Amino acid sequence: VQTVASGGGLVPAGGSLRLSCAASGSIFRYYIMAWYRQAPGKQRELVAAFTSGDSTNYADSVKGRFAISRDNAKNTVYLQMNSLKPEDTGVYYCNARGRWSQTDYWGQGTQVTVSS
């Protein structure tokens, strides 16, 4: 599966962005989708994810502000980000993990910059 993330940009603190991740090359529902981010000088961290049962998990730092969703008909997963903070700045990556293989597939990432 290939993924292409988009929707990043520069936004002031308190603003909102919606990221999109379009998947192709395989059957979308065979993958568990997640969003990660990597800030400069820091390790990549999980932001939001679907579980194998299609419930959702969020990093504590984004709970109540971010929401992950998916549209299986469009092979797309979204990350709605509200009340953005400067510490949300980073490159956001879409991750697809095979439900049975557990193989991870990464796209190119999209830059999110939140100004104070």
Secondary structure, DSSP 8 states (H G I E B T S, - for coil): -EEEEE--EEEETT--EEEEEEEESS-GGGEEEEEEEE-TTS--EEEEEE-TTS-EEE-GGGTTTEEEEEEGGGTEEEEEE-S--GGG-EEEEEEEEETTT--EEE---EEEEEE-
